[in-house]
Amino acid sequence: MIISAHLLSSTFNLMENIFYLISAHTFCIEGIRLTKKSRNRLITGEPIGFASSKNSVFEENFLAEHLEWAEMIAEFLDQHQWKDHSISFLLPAEDVSFRKIAFPFQERKKVEQALPYELEEEIMSDLSACTYSSQVFTMSEQNSEALVFLVGKERLNQLKKLCLERNLLIRNVDCSAYALYRSLMNDDKKISRTGDVFQIYLGGDEAFVNTISDGRLDQVKIFPNRIPVILKKHLLLVGNSLSAFLNNFIKYQEDGDLEEGNSELKKTYTNLKHELNWLCSQLTLHLRIKNYVSESQIEIHGIFGPMIKWDGVVFKLRSFPFHESEAFAERSGEEKLNEDSSLPINVFSKTDVKTPDTLEELMEEAKHREKSDANLSIIEKLLTPLMYIRKLEELKEETNHNEESEEKTLIDEHETKFKSSEIENEDNNLSSQMTSVNPKSSMLSLLERKHWGVLGELRNQAEDFIEFHQLSLYHESTPWKRYLGRNQIALSFSAVLIFIILVGFLWQTNTTIDLLKHKIKEGNLLIQTELLRALPKTSNSDLKLLILELKKSIELRKTYIEKSKKFESREYDNLNFLKTVSSLLSEDAPFRVDSLEYGPERFSLSGTIDSYDRLQILKTNLQSIEEFKSQNIVESNRKSPDGIIYRITINLN
């Protein structure tokens, strides 16, 4: 009863409307806590930043093994007291293997049956050490294609173990690359479902490219890099403030002088720039391998996404310091002042690119942008002014006709200045490429961002990544398995106790059976003795034979008794008739019957009688018998020396 009550309590807790979503990168472990109220899910907690390791001295070549990775996640969960509810994990793309396998048939069952054999040929490790999920797509010409994600069972077992210890129900284990792809497909903006879309992610946790062909994920290309290691080492010194890091990094000049004691910061920024330059070259090479065309779309995400640019041929790192660095510093400072710690709940809100909201902000942005025009590339000159022009047009439409003419003149002057100095002097051939890159090219788009990793891109759709889907790597549908895993000691003790009780019951049953057998044996001896008494003439000594013989004797006796009863109950009509006939004359009268014949048709009586008078009396008495009443009696007689010989005949028909 105690175990059942505990189980019901645990199940009730899991039914509460609280959900956890964790990005479980080796270094960058971040999470989101969602609470469902009414029909909406609200963000009620967002622990951010890089995970801390138990190593006091951090080295750049440090790589967390599975056990230490699980310990860091456990420390993260314990620090924020996340337990007793549902949880979902986003594994980094570098921990998940991606495969796409084609089949010459379309039957889904046949594909699922053949898939394990194909995967054994595709992967280097043993398939039994991996867990995989798959999704089958039917193609033209009777072909099909399977999209497969694989992850090591050891990593999943570590997650399951730490969740069991904290009574957490795993709702979903997903891949960060596929989650980013789903966010793009679920977005409100129109994404072309034809051609290629390159979804580039450069975050503080990892770097990868999703190649999307005709609206379907075609490939996930991972670029292992040292950015997470560099950031973690850097943040151990200065803290986990994303806005402070970005504010300092975008103003960094490699040939500039930093304050004394900031040599480590300079080294960090230099290393980050080298890594970003290397990633730009890798991204360019990848697009060339994938035969990039101008009609393809490019989506750039992550905290380092606005730091690179695509000029139609190659990816390049933007020039430092960034032109929007001062505006970023001012606005990030204002946001810190406006934060209210008494309001922990952040309602889902759609985050768009941050653009100037007033004319004064627009003029300030233009002033800073003019100072760095010489360092801007063609594509950046095309993209950045268009956002301001669009905002100008909105301000112009919202302007009341009764406003002062001086303000209208300022708007027209700035609009003319932007259009003449930025657009007319650019190459018209690059205008078609402008729409192929997402507009998050300004650092101002990161003002509202809190997460270093992929959760920053998925925050507005966080509730969509909690639920299980076809390509999920793992999920738990019921808390029973988790409960059984958490209470192994108690269940083992209960099993031992039940085993002891069962053994005692079996021992008692066996003892009772032995006692019954002994009593049966004694009863058999007693029965055999009694049977020998009942059958003194028998020569058998076996109990079964004695029983059969006794049974036979009983049957014979029953037959005899039955015949006796039948004989006793029989009606003796003939004897009664003879008795009646014999009583016709008195006993002292000389009367002799020589023959008597009684049949169904006739009765005849013959004999000797001493006189005619007695013969008449005999005849009269015969007529008085019930059977002979109303019957015709024929009499014949003659006299002899012995008396009168008579014959009386009665026809019964």
PyMOL commands that set and color helices and strands:
alter all, ss='L'
color gray80, all
select helices_A, chain A and resi 2-14+66-79+93-95+108-122+127-129+153-165+176-186+227-238+242-249+263-289+305-307+325-338+359-371+373-375+378-398+405-423+428-434+443-446+455-465+479-486+488-534+543-569+573-582+612-624+626-628
alter helices_A, ss='H'
color red, helices_A
select strands_A, chain A and resi 18-24+29-37+40-45+86-91+97-103+130-138+144-152+169-175+196-202+207-213+216-222+297-301+308-310+315-317+591-598+602-609+633-640+643-651
alter strands_A, ss='S'
color yellow, strands_A
deselect
rebuild
show_as cartoon
